[in-house]
Amino acid sequence: MEENSISVQAFSALRKSACALRYEVYGKISAGELTVRQFAVLEGLHRTGPATVGELAGEIALSAATVGRLVAGLEKRNLVVRKRDAEGRSVVALTTAGGELINTLFPAHRQLVEKVMGRLTEAEQENLNRLCRRFMRPGGGT
Protein backbone atom coordinates (compact mmCIF):
# COMPACT_ATOMS: atom_id res chain seq x y z
CA MET A 1 0.00 0.00 0.00
CA GLU A 2 1.27 3.46 -0.95
CA GLU A 3 2.07 5.82 1.92
CA ASN A 4 -0.10 8.95 1.90
CA SER A 5 1.50 12.38 1.73
CA ILE A 6 1.13 14.75 4.67
CA SER A 7 -1.39 16.70 2.57
CA VAL A 8 -3.60 13.62 2.16
CA GLN A 9 -3.23 12.76 5.84
CA ALA A 10 -4.10 16.32 6.93
CA PHE A 11 -7.09 16.49 4.60
CA SER A 12 -8.34 13.12 5.84
CA ALA A 13 -7.99 14.24 9.48
CA LEU A 14 -9.83 17.49 8.70
CA ARG A 15 -12.66 15.65 6.93
CA LYS A 16 -13.03 13.07 9.71
CA SER A 17 -12.94 15.77 12.39
CA ALA A 18 -15.58 17.82 10.58
CA CYS A 19 -17.85 14.77 10.28
CA ALA A 20 -17.39 13.83 13.94
CA LEU A 21 -18.03 17.40 15.12
CA ARG A 22 -21.08 17.77 12.88
CA TYR A 23 -22.60 14.62 14.35
CA GLU A 24 -21.69 15.57 17.92
CA VAL A 25 -22.99 19.14 17.72
CA TYR A 26 -25.85 18.98 15.23
CA GLY A 27 -27.14 15.59 16.30
CA LYS A 28 -28.70 17.43 19.23
CA ILE A 29 -30.96 19.87 17.32
CA SER A 30 -33.74 17.41 16.58
CA ALA A 31 -35.80 18.89 19.42
CA GLY A 32 -36.70 21.72 17.05
CA GLU A 33 -37.50 19.22 14.29
CA LEU A 34 -35.02 21.00 12.03
CA THR A 35 -32.45 19.62 9.64
CA VAL A 36 -28.86 20.78 10.05
CA ARG A 37 -29.26 23.09 7.05
CA GLN A 38 -32.56 24.53 8.28
CA PHE A 39 -30.90 25.23 11.62
CA ALA A 40 -28.03 26.93 9.76
CA VAL A 41 -30.49 29.25 8.00
CA LEU A 42 -32.18 30.23 11.26
CA GLU A 43 -28.82 30.60 13.02
CA GLY A 44 -27.50 32.74 10.15
CA LEU A 45 -30.52 35.05 10.30
CA HIS A 46 -30.20 35.15 14.09
CA ARG A 47 -26.61 36.42 13.68
CA THR A 48 -27.08 38.79 10.74
CA GLY A 49 -30.67 39.91 10.82
CA PRO A 50 -32.64 40.14 7.55
CA ALA A 51 -30.53 39.16 4.54
CA THR A 52 -30.90 38.41 0.86
CA VAL A 53 -30.74 34.76 -0.13
CA GLY A 54 -27.29 35.42 -1.63
CA GLU A 55 -25.99 37.08 1.53
CA LEU A 56 -27.38 34.27 3.64
CA ALA A 57 -25.83 31.68 1.31
CA GLY A 58 -22.43 33.29 1.82
CA GLU A 59 -22.93 33.44 5.56
CA ILE A 60 -23.72 29.74 5.93
CA ALA A 61 -21.57 28.40 3.07
CA LEU A 62 -24.34 26.92 0.95
CA SER A 63 -25.38 27.70 -2.61
CA ALA A 64 -28.04 30.35 -3.19
CA ALA A 65 -30.23 27.68 -4.84
CA THR A 66 -30.02 25.47 -1.76
CA VAL A 67 -30.74 28.37 0.57
CA GLY A 68 -33.73 29.35 -1.59
CA ARG A 69 -35.19 25.86 -1.22
CA LEU A 70 -34.53 25.85 2.53
CA VAL A 71 -36.18 29.27 2.90
CA ALA A 72 -39.24 28.04 0.99
CA GLY A 73 -39.61 25.13 3.42
CA LEU A 74 -39.10 27.35 6.46
CA GLU A 75 -41.67 29.81 5.08
CA LYS A 76 -44.24 26.99 4.97
CA ARG A 77 -43.55 26.41 8.67
CA ASN A 78 -43.92 30.16 9.37
CA LEU A 79 -40.33 30.37 10.68
CA VAL A 80 -39.10 32.88 8.08
CA VAL A 81 -40.69 35.43 5.77
CA ARG A 82 -39.54 37.12 2.57
CA LYS A 83 -40.08 40.86 2.46
CA ARG A 84 -38.71 44.04 0.87
CA ASP A 85 -36.10 46.07 2.73
CA ALA A 86 -35.70 49.88 2.58
CA GLU A 87 -33.70 49.57 -0.68
CA GLY A 88 -36.42 47.40 -2.24
CA ARG A 89 -34.34 44.21 -2.09
CA SER A 90 -36.03 40.91 -1.33
CA VAL A 91 -34.73 39.78 2.04
CA VAL A 92 -35.43 36.86 4.35
CA ALA A 93 -36.19 37.52 8.00
CA LEU A 94 -37.13 35.47 11.02
CA THR A 95 -40.79 35.48 11.97
CA THR A 96 -41.77 35.73 15.62
CA ALA A 97 -42.09 31.92 15.68
CA GLY A 98 -38.69 31.52 13.99
CA GLY A 99 -37.07 33.93 16.43
CA GLU A 100 -38.61 32.13 19.39
CA LEU A 101 -37.42 28.76 18.07
CA ILE A 102 -33.83 29.83 17.48
CA ASN A 103 -33.78 31.67 20.82
CA THR A 104 -34.89 28.42 22.46
CA LEU A 105 -32.40 26.18 20.62
CA PHE A 106 -29.36 28.44 20.33
CA PRO A 107 -28.26 28.66 23.99
CA ALA A 108 -27.94 24.87 24.27
CA HIS A 109 -26.23 24.78 20.86
CA ARG A 110 -23.73 27.45 21.95
CA GLN A 111 -23.06 25.62 25.20
CA LEU A 112 -22.42 22.37 23.33
CA VAL A 113 -20.11 24.10 20.83
CA GLU A 114 -18.18 25.68 23.69
CA LYS A 115 -17.89 22.30 25.42
CA VAL A 116 -16.67 20.57 22.27
CA MET A 117 -14.24 23.35 21.38
CA GLY A 118 -13.05 23.41 24.99
CA ARG A 119 -10.91 20.40 24.07
CA LEU A 120 -8.57 22.98 22.58
CA THR A 121 -6.89 25.85 24.39
CA GLU A 122 -7.96 29.36 23.45
CA ALA A 123 -4.71 29.77 21.48
CA GLU A 124 -5.37 26.49 19.62
CA GLN A 125 -8.92 27.63 18.83
CA GLU A 126 -7.59 30.93 17.44
CA ASN A 127 -5.03 29.05 15.34
CA LEU A 128 -7.67 26.61 14.07
CA ASN A 129 -9.96 29.52 13.19
CA ARG A 130 -7.13 31.24 11.31
CA LEU A 131 -6.22 28.06 9.41
CA CYS A 132 -9.83 27.19 8.51
CA ARG A 133 -10.45 30.71 7.18
CA ARG A 134 -7.67 30.14 4.64
CA PHE A 135 -9.82 27.41 3.07
CA MET A 136 -12.79 29.76 2.87
CA ARG A 137 -11.00 32.18 0.52
CA PRO A 138 -10.78 31.49 -3.21
CA GLY A 139 -7.46 29.83 -3.89
CA GLY A 140 -6.75 29.53 -0.13
CA GLY A 141 -4.71 32.75 -0.05
CA THR A 142 -3.06 33.95 3.12
MARPA-333507 format. One record per residue (C-alpha): residue number from 1; residue in one letter; x, y, z. Coordinates in nm, 2 decimals. Example, Ala and Ser with C-alpha at 12.3 -4.5 7.8 and 13.67 -1.06 7.14 Angstrom:
   num   residuo        u        v        w
     1         A     1.23    -0.45     0.78
     2         S     1.37    -0.11     0.71
END
This chain:
   num   residuo        u        v        w
     1         M     0.00     0.00     0.00
     2         E     0.13     0.35    -0.09
     3         E     0.21     0.58     0.19
     4         N    -0.01     0.89     0.19
     5         S     0.15     1.24     0.17
     6         I     0.11     1.47     0.47
     7         S    -0.14     1.67     0.26
     8         V    -0.36     1.36     0.22
     9         Q    -0.32     1.28     0.58
    10         A    -0.41     1.63     0.69
    11         F    -0.71     1.65     0.46
    12         S    -0.83     1.31     0.58
    13         A    -0.80     1.42     0.95
    14         L    -0.98     1.75     0.87
    15         R    -1.27     1.56     0.69
    16         K    -1.30     1.31     0.97
    17         S    -1.29     1.58     1.24
    18         A    -1.56     1.78     1.06
    19         C    -1.79     1.48     1.03
    20         A    -1.74     1.38     1.39
    21         L    -1.80     1.74     1.51
    22         R    -2.11     1.78     1.29
    23         Y    -2.26     1.46     1.44
    24         E    -2.17     1.56     1.79
    25         V    -2.30     1.91     1.77
    26         Y    -2.58     1.90     1.52
    27         G    -2.71     1.56     1.63
    28         K    -2.87     1.74     1.92
    29         I    -3.10     1.99     1.73
    30         S    -3.37     1.74     1.66
    31         A    -3.58     1.89     1.94
    32         G    -3.67     2.17     1.71
    33         E    -3.75     1.92     1.43
    34         L    -3.50     2.10     1.20
    35         T    -3.24     1.96     0.96
    36         V    -2.89     2.08     1.00
    37         R    -2.93     2.31     0.71
    38         Q    -3.26     2.45     0.83
    39         F    -3.09     2.52     1.16
    40         A    -2.80     2.69     0.98
    41         V    -3.05     2.93     0.80
    42         L    -3.22     3.02     1.13
    43         E    -2.88     3.06     1.30
    44         G    -2.75     3.27     1.01
    45         L    -3.05     3.50     1.03
    46         H    -3.02     3.52     1.41
    47         R    -2.66     3.64     1.37
    48         T    -2.71     3.88     1.07
    49         G    -3.07     3.99     1.08
    50         P    -3.26     4.01     0.76
    51         A    -3.05     3.92     0.45
    52         T    -3.09     3.84     0.09
    53         V    -3.07     3.48    -0.01
    54         G    -2.73     3.54    -0.16
    55         E    -2.60     3.71     0.15
    56         L    -2.74     3.43     0.36
    57         A    -2.58     3.17     0.13
    58         G    -2.24     3.33     0.18
    59         E    -2.29     3.34     0.56
    60         I    -2.37     2.97     0.59
    61         A    -2.16     2.84     0.31
    62         L    -2.43     2.69     0.09
    63         S    -2.54     2.77    -0.26
    64         A    -2.80     3.03    -0.32
    65         A    -3.02     2.77    -0.48
    66         T    -3.00     2.55    -0.18
    67         V    -3.07     2.84     0.06
    68         G    -3.37     2.94    -0.16
    69         R    -3.52     2.59    -0.12
    70         L    -3.45     2.59     0.25
    71         V    -3.62     2.93     0.29
    72         A    -3.92     2.80     0.10
    73         G    -3.96     2.51     0.34
    74         L    -3.91     2.73     0.65
    75         E    -4.17     2.98     0.51
    76         K    -4.42     2.70     0.50
    77         R    -4.35     2.64     0.87
    78         N    -4.39     3.02     0.94
    79         L    -4.03     3.04     1.07
    80         V    -3.91     3.29     0.81
    81         V    -4.07     3.54     0.58
    82         R    -3.95     3.71     0.26
    83         K    -4.01     4.09     0.25
    84         R    -3.87     4.40     0.09
    85         D    -3.61     4.61     0.27
    86         A    -3.57     4.99     0.26
    87         E    -3.37     4.96    -0.07
    88         G    -3.64     4.74    -0.22
    89         R    -3.43     4.42    -0.21
    90         S    -3.60     4.09    -0.13
    91         V    -3.47     3.98     0.20
    92         V    -3.54     3.69     0.43
    93         A    -3.62     3.75     0.80
    94         L    -3.71     3.55     1.10
    95         T    -4.08     3.55     1.20
    96         T    -4.18     3.57     1.56
    97         A    -4.21     3.19     1.57
    98         G    -3.87     3.15     1.40
    99         G    -3.71     3.39     1.64
   100         E    -3.86     3.21     1.94
   101         L    -3.74     2.88     1.81
   102         I    -3.38     2.98     1.75
   103         N    -3.38     3.17     2.08
   104         T    -3.49     2.84     2.25
   105         L    -3.24     2.62     2.06
   106         F    -2.94     2.84     2.03
   107         P    -2.83     2.87     2.40
   108         A    -2.79     2.49     2.43
   109         H    -2.62     2.48     2.09
   110         R    -2.37     2.75     2.20
   111         Q    -2.31     2.56     2.52
   112         L    -2.24     2.24     2.33
   113         V    -2.01     2.41     2.08
   114         E    -1.82     2.57     2.37
   115         K    -1.79     2.23     2.54
   116         V    -1.67     2.06     2.23
   117         M    -1.42     2.34     2.14
   118         G    -1.31     2.34     2.50
   119         R    -1.09     2.04     2.41
   120         L    -0.86     2.30     2.26
   121         T    -0.69     2.58     2.44
   122         E    -0.80     2.94     2.34
   123         A    -0.47     2.98     2.15
   124         E    -0.54     2.65     1.96
   125         Q    -0.89     2.76     1.88
   126         E    -0.76     3.09     1.74
   127         N    -0.50     2.91     1.53
   128         L    -0.77     2.66     1.41
   129         N    -1.00     2.95     1.32
   130         R    -0.71     3.12     1.13
   131         L    -0.62     2.81     0.94
   132         C    -0.98     2.72     0.85
   133         R    -1.04     3.07     0.72
   134         R    -0.77     3.01     0.46
   135         F    -0.98     2.74     0.31
   136         M    -1.28     2.98     0.29
   137         R    -1.10     3.22     0.05
   138         P    -1.08     3.15    -0.32
   139         G    -0.75     2.98    -0.39
   140         G    -0.68     2.95    -0.01
   141         G    -0.47     3.28    -0.01
   142         T    -0.31     3.39     0.31
END
